[in-house]
Amino acid sequence: MTVLVVTGTDTGIGKTVFSAGLAGALDAHYWKPIQAGVDPEGDKESVAALSSLPASRILPEAYRLATPASPHLAARIDGVDISLDRLALPQVDGPLVVEGAGGLMVPISESLLMIDLFAHWGQPVILCARTALGTINHSLLSIEALRGRGVPVAGIAFIGDPHAENERIVPLLGDVPMLGRLPLLAPLEPETLARAFAAHINLP
């Protein structure tokens, strides 16, 4: 089983769209272990709509929390205790794309960060980053944090409008593979995402 974990330098940067494109390109299973906020829908539903994968490839979350907040807070508000035992990687035939919640330092519980879960799994991580101002600092800090936990970095993928210098300097200084840049898509549909992913992203 091949596992690729998708994370971001921040929340709301497009890692769910990237995960949908990646899962579709690899004909993979998709799993988001912790979903916090499901109004009007969760990321699992977005990936199902954008990836064209059969329903059987979209795995149920280990925790599906109603409150749109950091997982530790959403779990507290929803009256749920998050256990590491329930966050074991599911065993599937073929590739598995796993999407984290928020950024690396997002707390899952009072004693566990998202990056700690990634280190526990020991699987390669793709870091999604904005192309806009601020991405150099956020990206390099994220790469350093992953390396500090011994998490293998499969590469960095940018999302957004082109910015040649940011796309050049971050992989250079971070010493990570540059996987490409996924442009903002309008309309955002399975066909446009699949075409853009094939044209712009180099799979690790």
Buried (B, 14 or more C-beta within 10 A) or exposed (E): EEBBBBBBBBEEBBBBBBBBBBBBBBEBBBBBBBBBBBEEEBBBEBBBBBBBBEEEBBBEBBBBBBBEBBBBBBBBEBEBEBEEEEBEBBEBEEBBBBBBBBBBEBBBBEEBBBBBBBBBBEBBBBBBBBBEEEBBEBBBBBBEBBBEBEBEBBBBBBBBEEBEEBBEBBBEEBEBBBBBBBBEBEEBEBEBBBEBBEEBBEBE
